C-alpha cells in the first residue's frame, strides 16, 4: 500500500522531493508511484544522493 502523504506535503510546502526505493518496503513499481506522487527523481542507493542533490542544485541555479 503506497501512501504519498510525505511527498504531497513536501510539494505543497514548495520542497523538492527525492524518492528512495532501496529499503525493504520497496516493491515493483514503487519508483513509478513515487514519481507519480511528485518526486522529481528516485534513487535506489544512498550513495547516489550526493550526486543527485548536486545535479538538482545546478538545475535550480539555471532556472
N, CA, C and O atoms as a Tripos MOL2 file, in Angstrom:
@<TRIPOS>MOLECULE
protein
  252   251    63     0     0
PROTEIN
NO_CHARGES

@<TRIPOS>ATOM
      1 N           0.8450   -1.1850    0.0000 N.3       1 UNK1
      2 CA          0.0000    0.0000    0.0000 C.3       1 UNK1
      3 C           0.8820    1.2370    0.0000 C.2       1 UNK1
      4 O           1.6430    1.4560    0.9430 O.2       1 UNK1
      5 N           0.7900    2.0400   -1.0370 N.am      2 UNK2
      6 CA          1.5900    3.2540   -1.1530 C.3       2 UNK2
      7 C           0.8080    4.4420   -0.6320 C.2       2 UNK2
      8 O          -0.3560    4.6400   -0.9800 O.2       2 UNK2
      9 N           1.4590    5.2250    0.2000 N.am      3 UNK3
     10 CA          0.8590    6.4670    0.6980 C.3       3 UNK3
     11 C           1.7820    7.6090    0.3120 C.2       3 UNK3
     12 O           2.9870    7.5540    0.5580 O.2       3 UNK3
     13 N           1.2320    8.6150   -0.2770 N.am      4 UNK4
     14 CA          2.0450    9.7310   -0.7660 C.3       4 UNK4
     15 C           1.9950   10.9490    0.1440 C.2       4 UNK4
     16 O           2.3630   12.0450   -0.2780 O.2       4 UNK4
     17 N           1.5450   10.7800    1.3850 N.am      5 UNK5
     18 CA          1.3630   11.9330    2.2790 C.3       5 UNK5
     19 C           2.6280   12.7740    2.4220 C.2       5 UNK5
     20 O           2.5630   14.0010    2.3640 O.2       5 UNK5
     21 N           3.7690   12.1320    2.6070 N.am      6 UNK6
     22 CA          5.0180   12.8750    2.7730 C.3       6 UNK6
     23 C           5.3790   13.6560    1.5260 C.2       6 UNK6
     24 O           5.7900   14.8140    1.6060 O.2       6 UNK6
     25 N           5.2260   13.0240    0.3790 N.am      7 UNK7
     26 CA          5.5290   13.6960   -0.8830 C.3       7 UNK7
     27 C           4.5480   14.8320   -1.1200 C.2       7 UNK7
     28 O           4.9490   15.9350   -1.4890 O.2       7 UNK7
     29 N           3.2850   14.5720   -0.9140 N.am      8 UNK8
     30 CA          2.2560   15.5900   -1.1230 C.3       8 UNK8
     31 C           2.4940   16.7930   -0.2190 C.2       8 UNK8
     32 O           2.4100   17.9360   -0.6690 O.2       8 UNK8
     33 N           2.7880   16.5440    1.0410 N.am      9 UNK9
     34 CA          3.0430   17.6240    1.9900 C.3       9 UNK9
     35 C           4.2840   18.4190    1.6410 C.2       9 UNK9
     36 O           4.2840   19.6480    1.7190 O.2       9 UNK9
     37 N           5.3420   17.7230    1.2560 N.am     10 UNK10
     38 CA          6.5840   18.3980    0.8860 C.3      10 UNK10
     39 C           6.3820   19.2700   -0.3490 C.2      10 UNK10
     40 O           6.8430   20.4110   -0.3830 O.2      10 UNK10
     41 N           5.7050   18.7490   -1.3500 N.am     11 UNK11
     42 CA          5.4520   19.5230   -2.5700 C.3      11 UNK11
     43 C           4.5610   20.7310   -2.2720 C.2      11 UNK11
     44 O           4.7810   21.8120   -2.8190 O.2      11 UNK11
     45 N           3.5640   20.5560   -1.4160 N.am     12 UNK12
     46 CA          2.6810   21.6690   -1.0510 C.3      12 UNK12
     47 C           3.4490   22.7770   -0.3330 C.2      12 UNK12
     48 O           3.0820   23.9490   -0.4090 O.2      12 UNK12
     49 N           4.5220   22.3910    0.3680 N.am     13 UNK13
     50 CA          5.3520   23.3660    1.0750 C.3      13 UNK13
     51 C           6.4380   23.9570    0.1790 C.2      13 UNK13
     52 O           7.2630   24.7480    0.6350 O.2      13 UNK13
     53 N           6.4350   23.5710   -1.0920 N.am     14 UNK14
     54 CA          7.4170   24.1010   -2.0250 C.3      14 UNK14
     55 C           8.7540   23.3820   -2.0060 C.2      14 UNK14
     56 O           9.7400   23.8850   -2.5450 O.2      14 UNK14
     57 N           8.7920   22.2140   -1.3920 N.am     15 UNK15
     58 CA         10.0380   21.4620   -1.2980 C.3      15 UNK15
     59 C          10.2110   20.5470   -2.5060 C.2      15 UNK15
     60 O           9.2370   20.1280   -3.1300 O.2      15 UNK15
     61 N          11.4510   20.2510   -2.8190 N.am     16 UNK16
     62 CA         11.7700   19.2830   -3.8660 C.3      16 UNK16
     63 C          11.8850   17.9160   -3.2010 C.2      16 UNK16
     64 O          12.3400   17.8070   -2.0630 O.2      16 UNK16
     65 N          11.4700   16.8810   -3.9160 N.am     17 UNK17
     66 CA         11.4050   15.5410   -3.3310 C.3      17 UNK17
     67 C          12.2480   14.5580   -4.1330 C.2      17 UNK17
     68 O          12.1610   14.4870   -5.3580 O.2      17 UNK17
     69 N          13.0690   13.8000   -3.4010 N.am     18 UNK18
     70 CA         13.8320   12.6950   -3.9740 C.3      18 UNK18
     71 C          13.2740   11.4220   -3.3540 C.2      18 UNK18
     72 O          13.3080   11.2600   -2.1350 O.2      18 UNK18
     73 N          12.7630   10.5240   -4.1760 N.am     19 UNK19
     74 CA         12.2430    9.2570   -3.6810 C.3      19 UNK19
     75 C          13.3710    8.2710   -3.4260 C.2      19 UNK19
     76 O          14.4560    8.4040   -3.9910 O.2      19 UNK19
     77 N          13.1180    7.2750   -2.5720 N.am     20 UNK20
     78 CA         14.1180    6.2520   -2.2410 C.3      20 UNK20
     79 C          13.4650    4.8820   -2.2790 C.2      20 UNK20
     80 O          12.4570    4.6430   -1.6140 O.2      20 UNK20
     81 N          14.0490    3.9840   -3.0650 N.am     21 UNK21
     82 CA         13.4850    2.6390   -3.1980 C.3      21 UNK21
     83 C          14.4410    1.5470   -2.7380 C.2      21 UNK21
     84 O          14.2500    0.3810   -3.0830 O.2      21 UNK21
     85 N          15.4510    1.8950   -1.9760 N.am     22 UNK22
     86 CA         16.4620    0.9160   -1.5880 C.3      22 UNK22
     87 C          16.1980    0.1820   -0.2920 C.2      22 UNK22
     88 O          17.0790   -0.5270    0.1930 O.2      22 UNK22
     89 N          15.0390    0.3240    0.2770 N.am     23 UNK23
     90 CA         14.7440   -0.3260    1.5590 C.3      23 UNK23
     91 C          13.8600   -1.5540    1.3600 C.2      23 UNK23
     92 O          13.3790   -1.8240    0.2600 O.2      23 UNK23
     93 N          13.6640   -2.2740    2.4260 N.am     24 UNK24
     94 CA         12.8720   -3.4930    2.3760 C.3      24 UNK24
     95 C          11.4060   -3.2730    2.0570 C.2      24 UNK24
     96 O          10.7150   -4.2100    1.6560 O.2      24 UNK24
     97 N          10.9190   -2.0590    2.2270 N.am     25 UNK25
     98 CA          9.5000   -1.7860    1.9640 C.3      25 UNK25
     99 C           9.2180   -1.5290    0.4850 C.2      25 UNK25
    100 O           8.0610   -1.3740    0.0920 O.2      25 UNK25
    101 N          10.2650   -1.4840   -0.3340 N.am     26 UNK26
    102 CA         10.0890   -1.2060   -1.7550 C.3      26 UNK26
    103 C           9.4890   -2.4120   -2.4760 C.2      26 UNK26
    104 O           9.5830   -3.5420   -1.9990 O.2      26 UNK26
    105 N           8.8810   -2.1600   -3.6110 N.am     27 UNK27
    106 CA          8.1900   -3.2020   -4.3710 C.3      27 UNK27
    107 C           8.2390   -2.8390   -5.8540 C.2      27 UNK27
    108 O           8.5340   -1.6910   -6.1870 O.2      27 UNK27
    109 N           7.9610   -3.7760   -6.7430 N.am     28 UNK28
    110 CA          7.9410   -3.4520   -8.1700 C.3      28 UNK28
    111 C           6.9490   -2.3130   -8.4500 C.2      28 UNK28
    112 O           5.8020   -2.3560   -8.0030 O.2      28 UNK28
    113 N           7.3900   -1.3210   -9.1750 N.am     29 UNK29
    114 CA          6.5370   -0.1790   -9.4820 C.3      29 UNK29
    115 C           6.6120    0.9460   -8.4640 C.2      29 UNK29
    116 O           5.9710    1.9820   -8.6400 O.2      29 UNK29
    117 N           7.3900    0.7580   -7.3960 N.am     30 UNK30
    118 CA          7.4930    1.7610   -6.3380 C.3      30 UNK30
    119 C           8.0600    3.0800   -6.8780 C.2      30 UNK30
    120 O           7.5550    4.1530   -6.5450 O.2      30 UNK30
    121 N           9.0970    3.0050   -7.7040 N.am     31 UNK31
    122 CA          9.6890    4.2270   -8.2680 C.3      31 UNK31
    123 C           8.6640    4.9960   -9.0870 C.2      31 UNK31
    124 O           8.5970    6.2240   -9.0160 O.2      31 UNK31
    125 N           7.8710    4.2780   -9.8610 N.am     32 UNK32
    126 CA          6.8220    4.9380  -10.6500 C.3      32 UNK32
    127 C           5.7950    5.6100   -9.7460 C.2      32 UNK32
    128 O           5.3550    6.7260  -10.0220 O.2      32 UNK32
    129 N           5.4150    4.9300   -8.6660 N.am     33 UNK33
    130 CA          4.4440    5.5080   -7.7280 C.3      33 UNK33
    131 C           5.0010    6.7750   -7.0900 C.2      33 UNK33
    132 O           4.2710    7.7490   -6.9020 O.2      33 UNK33
    133 N           6.2890    6.7680   -6.7560 N.am     34 UNK34
    134 CA          6.9100    7.9460   -6.1540 C.3      34 UNK34
    135 C           6.9290    9.1240   -7.1280 C.2      34 UNK34
    136 O           6.6100   10.2490   -6.7440 O.2      34 UNK34
    137 N           7.2950    8.8750   -8.3710 N.am     35 UNK35
    138 CA          7.3160    9.9770   -9.3360 C.3      35 UNK35
    139 C           5.9100   10.4560   -9.6680 C.2      35 UNK35
    140 O           5.6940   11.6550   -9.8490 O.2      35 UNK35
    141 N           4.9630    9.5500   -9.7490 N.am     36 UNK36
    142 CA          3.5720    9.9600   -9.9940 C.3      36 UNK36
    143 C           3.0370   10.8060   -8.8480 C.2      36 UNK36
    144 O           2.1960   11.6790   -9.0590 O.2      36 UNK36
    145 N           3.5250   10.5490   -7.6250 N.am     37 UNK37
    146 CA          3.0870   11.3170   -6.4630 C.3      37 UNK37
    147 C           3.7690   12.6800   -6.3790 C.2      37 UNK37
    148 O           3.3230   13.5520   -5.6330 O.2      37 UNK37
    149 N           4.8600   12.8700   -7.1490 N.am     38 UNK38
    150 CA          5.5050   14.1760   -7.1560 C.3      38 UNK38
    151 C           6.9950   14.1940   -6.9090 C.2      38 UNK38
    152 O           7.5950   15.2690   -6.9140 O.2      38 UNK38
    153 N           7.6240   13.0410   -6.6920 N.am     39 UNK39
    154 CA          9.0790   13.0270   -6.5260 C.3      39 UNK39
    155 C           9.7330   13.4260   -7.8460 C.2      39 UNK39
    156 O           9.3350   12.9490   -8.9090 O.2      39 UNK39
    157 N          10.7360   14.3010   -7.7780 N.am     40 UNK40
    158 CA         11.4280   14.7360   -9.0000 C.3      40 UNK40
    159 C          12.2790   13.6300   -9.5820 C.2      40 UNK40
    160 O          12.3990   13.5020  -10.8010 O.2      40 UNK40
    161 N          12.8610   12.8430   -8.7250 N.am     41 UNK41
    162 CA         13.7000   11.7290   -9.1370 C.3      41 UNK41
    163 C          13.6640   10.6830   -8.0400 C.2      41 UNK41
    164 O          13.1840   10.9440   -6.9370 O.2      41 UNK41
    165 N          14.1690    9.5050   -8.3430 N.am     42 UNK42
    166 CA         14.1700    8.4000   -7.3840 C.3      42 UNK42
    167 C          15.5520    7.7680   -7.3820 C.2      42 UNK42
    168 O          16.1440    7.5450   -8.4380 O.2      42 UNK42
    169 N          16.0620    7.4810   -6.1880 N.am     43 UNK43
    170 CA         17.3380    6.7830   -6.0650 C.3      43 UNK43
    171 C          17.1120    5.4280   -5.4170 C.2      43 UNK43
    172 O          16.1300    5.2140   -4.7060 O.2      43 UNK43
    173 N          18.0430    4.5160   -5.6790 N.am     44 UNK44
    174 CA         17.9540    3.1820   -5.0990 C.3      44 UNK44
    175 C          19.0120    2.9600   -4.0280 C.2      44 UNK44
    176 O          18.8620    2.0940   -3.1670 O.2      44 UNK44
    177 N          20.0830    3.7470   -4.0870 N.am     45 UNK45
    178 CA         21.1830    3.6120   -3.1190 C.3      45 UNK45
    179 C          21.4880    4.9820   -2.5170 C.2      45 UNK45
    180 O          21.4400    5.9980   -3.2100 O.2      45 UNK45
    181 N          21.8020    4.9980   -1.2180 N.am     46 UNK46
    182 CA         22.1460    6.2590   -0.5660 C.3      46 UNK46
    183 C          23.3810    6.8840   -1.2020 C.2      46 UNK46
    184 O          23.5340    8.1050   -1.1870 O.2      46 UNK46
    185 N          24.2630    6.0570   -1.7610 N.am     47 UNK47
    186 CA         25.4730    6.5760   -2.4020 C.3      47 UNK47
    187 C          25.1410    7.5070   -3.5670 C.2      47 UNK47
    188 O          25.9780    8.3240   -3.9530 O.2      47 UNK47
    189 N          23.9500    7.4030   -4.1290 N.am     48 UNK48
    190 CA         23.5310    8.2520   -5.2440 C.3      48 UNK48
    191 C          23.0700    9.6400   -4.7890 C.2      48 UNK48
    192 O          22.9820   10.5610   -5.6000 O.2      48 UNK48
    193 N          22.7800    9.7890   -3.5060 N.am     49 UNK49
    194 CA         22.1410   11.0110   -3.0130 C.3      49 UNK49
    195 C          22.9740   12.2660   -3.2530 C.2      49 UNK49
    196 O          22.4450   13.2800   -3.7100 O.2      49 UNK49
    197 N          24.2590   12.2110   -2.9530 N.am     50 UNK50
    198 CA         25.1040   13.4020   -3.0890 C.3      50 UNK50
    199 C          25.1030   13.9270   -4.5240 C.2      50 UNK50
    200 O          24.9660   15.1310   -4.7410 O.2      50 UNK50
    201 N          25.2550   13.0410   -5.4980 N.am     51 UNK51
    202 CA         25.2990   13.4970   -6.8910 C.3      51 UNK51
    203 C          23.9340   13.9970   -7.3640 C.2      51 UNK51
    204 O          23.8600   14.9150   -8.1810 O.2      51 UNK51
    205 N          22.8630   13.4050   -6.8610 N.am     52 UNK52
    206 CA         21.5210   13.8610   -7.2350 C.3      52 UNK52
    207 C          21.2580   15.2520   -6.6600 C.2      52 UNK52
    208 O          20.7080   16.1130   -7.3460 O.2      52 UNK52
    209 N          21.6450   15.4700   -5.4200 N.am     53 UNK53
    210 CA         21.4760   16.8030   -4.8250 C.3      53 UNK53
    211 C          22.2910   17.8350   -5.6030 C.2      53 UNK53
    212 O          21.8120   18.9380   -5.8640 O.2      53 UNK53
    213 N          23.5110   17.4810   -5.9710 N.am     54 UNK54
    214 CA         24.3440   18.4010   -6.7520 C.3      54 UNK54
    215 C          23.6880   18.7120   -8.0960 C.2      54 UNK54
    216 O          23.6620   19.8680   -8.5200 O.2      54 UNK54
    217 N          23.1650   17.7000   -8.7580 N.am     55 UNK55
    218 CA         22.5120   17.9080  -10.0530 C.3      55 UNK55
    219 C          21.2640   18.7700   -9.9060 C.2      55 UNK55
    220 O          21.0300   19.6630  -10.7210 O.2      55 UNK55
    221 N          20.4620   18.5150   -8.8790 N.am     56 UNK56
    222 CA         19.2630   19.3210   -8.6610 C.3      56 UNK56
    223 C          19.6320   20.7620   -8.3210 C.2      56 UNK56
    224 O          18.9330   21.6930   -8.7220 O.2      56 UNK56
    225 N          20.7200   20.9500   -7.5890 N.am     57 UNK57
    226 CA         21.1720   22.3020   -7.2500 C.3      57 UNK57
    227 C          21.5940   23.0600   -8.4980 C.2      57 UNK57
    228 O          21.2780   24.2400   -8.6460 O.2      57 UNK57
    229 N          22.3110   22.3840   -9.4040 N.am     58 UNK58
    230 CA         22.7150   23.0220  -10.6560 C.3      58 UNK58
    231 C          21.5000   23.3580  -11.5010 C.2      58 UNK58
    232 O          21.4150   24.4440  -12.0730 O.2      58 UNK58
    233 N          20.5650   22.4340  -11.5800 N.am     59 UNK59
    234 CA         19.3580   22.6510  -12.3670 C.3      59 UNK59
    235 C          18.5700   23.8280  -11.8060 C.2      59 UNK59
    236 O          18.0290   24.6340  -12.5630 O.2      59 UNK59
    237 N          18.5050   23.9270  -10.4900 N.am     60 UNK60
    238 CA         17.7820   25.0180   -9.8470 C.3      60 UNK60
    239 C          18.4680   26.3590  -10.1290 C.2      60 UNK60
    240 O          17.8010   27.3690  -10.3540 O.2      60 UNK60
    241 N          19.7890   26.3580  -10.1140 N.am     61 UNK61
    242 CA         20.5350   27.5930  -10.3480 C.3      61 UNK61
    243 C          20.3700   28.0760  -11.7850 C.2      61 UNK61
    244 O          20.4340   29.2760  -12.0510 O.2      61 UNK61
    245 N          20.1590   27.1460  -12.7050 N.am     62 UNK62
    246 CA         19.9790   27.5100  -14.1120 C.3      62 UNK62
    247 C          18.5830   28.0430  -14.4010 C.2      62 UNK62
    248 O          18.3710   28.7150  -15.4100 O.2      62 UNK62
    249 N          17.6410   27.7500  -13.5320 N.am     63 UNK63
    250 CA         16.2360   28.1210  -13.7830 C.3      63 UNK63
    251 C          16.0060   29.6040  -13.6290 C.2      63 UNK63
    252 O          14.8830   30.0760  -13.8060 O.2      63 UNK63
@<TRIPOS>BOND
     1     1     2 1
     2     2     3 1
     3     3     4 2
     4     3     5 am
     5     5     6 1
     6     6     7 1
     7     7     8 2
     8     7     9 am
     9     9    10 1
    10    10    11 1
    11    11    12 2
    12    11    13 am
    13    13    14 1
    14    14    15 1
    15    15    16 2
    16    15    17 am
    17    17    18 1
    18    18    19 1
    19    19    20 2
    20    19    21 am
    21    21    22 1
    22    22    23 1
    23    23    24 2
    24    23    25 am
    25    25    26 1
    26    26    27 1
    27    27    28 2
    28    27    29 am
    29    29    30 1
    30    30    31 1
    31    31    32 2
    32    31    33 am
    33    33    34 1
    34    34    35 1
    35    35    36 2
    36    35    37 am
    37    37    38 1
    38    38    39 1
    39    39    40 2
    40    39    41 am
    41    41    42 1
    42    42    43 1
    43    43    44 2
    44    43    45 am
    45    45    46 1
    46    46    47 1
    47    47    48 2
    48    47    49 am
    49    49    50 1
    50    50    51 1
    51    51    52 2
    52    51    53 am
    53    53    54 1
    54    54    55 1
    55    55    56 2
    56    55    57 am
    57    57    58 1
    58    58    59 1
    59    59    60 2
    60    59    61 am
    61    61    62 1
    62    62    63 1
    63    63    64 2
    64    63    65 am
    65    65    66 1
    66    66    67 1
    67    67    68 2
    68    67    69 am
    69    69    70 1
    70    70    71 1
    71    71    72 2
    72    71    73 am
    73    73    74 1
    74    74    75 1
    75    75    76 2
    76    75    77 am
    77    77    78 1
    78    78    79 1
    79    79    80 2
    80    79    81 am
    81    81    82 1
    82    82    83 1
    83    83    84 2
    84    83    85 am
    85    85    86 1
    86    86    87 1
    87    87    88 2
    88    87    89 am
    89    89    90 1
    90    90    91 1
    91    91    92 2
    92    91    93 am
    93    93    94 1
    94    94    95 1
    95    95    96 2
    96    95    97 am
    97    97    98 1
    98    98    99 1
    99    99   100 2
   100    99   101 am
   101   101   102 1
   102   102   103 1
   103   103   104 2
   104   103   105 am
   105   105   106 1
   106   106   107 1
   107   107   108 2
   108   107   109 am
   109   109   110 1
   110   110   111 1
   111   111   112 2
   112   111   113 am
   113   113   114 1
   114   114   115 1
   115   115   116 2
   116   115   117 am
   117   117   118 1
   118   118   119 1
   119   119   120 2
   120   119   121 am
   121   121   122 1
   122   122   123 1
   123   123   124 2
   124   123   125 am
   125   125   126 1
   126   126   127 1
   127   127   128 2
   128   127   129 am
   129   129   130 1
   130   130   131 1
   131   131   132 2
   132   131   133 am
   133   133   134 1
   134   134   135 1
   135   135   136 2
   136   135   137 am
   137   137   138 1
   138   138   139 1
   139   139   140 2
   140   139   141 am
   141   141   142 1
   142   142   143 1
   143   143   144 2
   144   143   145 am
   145   145   146 1
   146   146   147 1
   147   147   148 2
   148   147   149 am
   149   149   150 1
   150   150   151 1
   151   151   152 2
   152   151   153 am
   153   153   154 1
   154   154   155 1
   155   155   156 2
   156   155   157 am
   157   157   158 1
   158   158   159 1
   159   159   160 2
   160   159   161 am
   161   161   162 1
   162   162   163 1
   163   163   164 2
   164   163   165 am
   165   165   166 1
   166   166   167 1
   167   167   168 2
   168   167   169 am
   169   169   170 1
   170   170   171 1
   171   171   172 2
   172   171   173 am
   173   173   174 1
   174   174   175 1
   175   175   176 2
   176   175   177 am
   177   177   178 1
   178   178   179 1
   179   179   180 2
   180   179   181 am
   181   181   182 1
   182   182   183 1
   183   183   184 2
   184   183   185 am
   185   185   186 1
   186   186   187 1
   187   187   188 2
   188   187   189 am
   189   189   190 1
   190   190   191 1
   191   191   192 2
   192   191   193 am
   193   193   194 1
   194   194   195 1
   195   195   196 2
   196   195   197 am
   197   197   198 1
   198   198   199 1
   199   199   200 2
   200   199   201 am
   201   201   202 1
   202   202   203 1
   203   203   204 2
   204   203   205 am
   205   205   206 1
   206   206   207 1
   207   207   208 2
   208   207   209 am
   209   209   210 1
   210   210   211 1
   211   211   212 2
   212   211   213 am
   213   213   214 1
   214   214   215 1
   215   215   216 2
   216   215   217 am
   217   217   218 1
   218   218   219 1
   219   219   220 2
   220   219   221 am
   221   221   222 1
   222   222   223 1
   223   223   224 2
   224   223   225 am
   225   225   226 1
   226   226   227 1
   227   227   228 2
   228   227   229 am
   229   229   230 1
   230   230   231 1
   231   231   232 2
   232   231   233 am
   233   233   234 1
   234   234   235 1
   235   235   236 2
   236   235   237 am
   237   237   238 1
   238   238   239 1
   239   239   240 2
   240   239   241 am
   241   241   242 1
   242   242   243 1
   243   243   244 2
   244   243   245 am
   245   245   246 1
   246   246   247 1
   247   247   248 2
   248   247   249 am
   249   249   250 1
   250   250   251 1
   251   251   252 2
@<TRIPOS>SUBSTRUCTURE
     1 UNK1         2 RESIDUE 1 A UNK
     2 UNK2         6 RESIDUE 1 A UNK
     3 UNK3        10 RESIDUE 1 A UNK
     4 UNK4        14 RESIDUE 1 A UNK
     5 UNK5        18 RESIDUE 1 A UNK
     6 UNK6        22 RESIDUE 1 A UNK
     7 UNK7        26 RESIDUE 1 A UNK
     8 UNK8        30 RESIDUE 1 A UNK
     9 UNK9        34 RESIDUE 1 A UNK
    10 UNK10       38 RESIDUE 1 A UNK
    11 UNK11       42 RESIDUE 1 A UNK
    12 UNK12       46 RESIDUE 1 A UNK
    13 UNK13       50 RESIDUE 1 A UNK
    14 UNK14       54 RESIDUE 1 A UNK
    15 UNK15       58 RESIDUE 1 A UNK
    16 UNK16       62 RESIDUE 1 A UNK
    17 UNK17       66 RESIDUE 1 A UNK
    18 UNK18       70 RESIDUE 1 A UNK
    19 UNK19       74 RESIDUE 1 A UNK
    20 UNK20       78 RESIDUE 1 A UNK
    21 UNK21       82 RESIDUE 1 A UNK
    22 UNK22       86 RESIDUE 1 A UNK
    23 UNK23       90 RESIDUE 1 A UNK
    24 UNK24       94 RESIDUE 1 A UNK
    25 UNK25       98 RESIDUE 1 A UNK
    26 UNK26      102 RESIDUE 1 A UNK
    27 UNK27      106 RESIDUE 1 A UNK
    28 UNK28      110 RESIDUE 1 A UNK
    29 UNK29      114 RESIDUE 1 A UNK
    30 UNK30      118 RESIDUE 1 A UNK
    31 UNK31      122 RESIDUE 1 A UNK
    32 UNK32      126 RESIDUE 1 A UNK
    33 UNK33      130 RESIDUE 1 A UNK
    34 UNK34      134 RESIDUE 1 A UNK
    35 UNK35      138 RESIDUE 1 A UNK
    36 UNK36      142 RESIDUE 1 A UNK
    37 UNK37      146 RESIDUE 1 A UNK
    38 UNK38      150 RESIDUE 1 A UNK
    39 UNK39      154 RESIDUE 1 A UNK
    40 UNK40      158 RESIDUE 1 A UNK
    41 UNK41      162 RESIDUE 1 A UNK
    42 UNK42      166 RESIDUE 1 A UNK
    43 UNK43      170 RESIDUE 1 A UNK
    44 UNK44      174 RESIDUE 1 A UNK
    45 UNK45      178 RESIDUE 1 A UNK
    46 UNK46      182 RESIDUE 1 A UNK
    47 UNK47      186 RESIDUE 1 A UNK
    48 UNK48      190 RESIDUE 1 A UNK
    49 UNK49      194 RESIDUE 1 A UNK
    50 UNK50      198 RESIDUE 1 A UNK
    51 UNK51      202 RESIDUE 1 A UNK
    52 UNK52      206 RESIDUE 1 A UNK
    53 UNK53      210 RESIDUE 1 A UNK
    54 UNK54      214 RESIDUE 1 A UNK
    55 UNK55      218 RESIDUE 1 A UNK
    56 UNK56      222 RESIDUE 1 A UNK
    57 UNK57      226 RESIDUE 1 A UNK
    58 UNK58      230 RESIDUE 1 A UNK
    59 UNK59      234 RESIDUE 1 A UNK
    60 UNK60      238 RESIDUE 1 A UNK
    61 UNK61      242 RESIDUE 1 A UNK
    62 UNK62      246 RESIDUE 1 A UNK
    63 UNK63      250 RESIDUE 1 A UNK
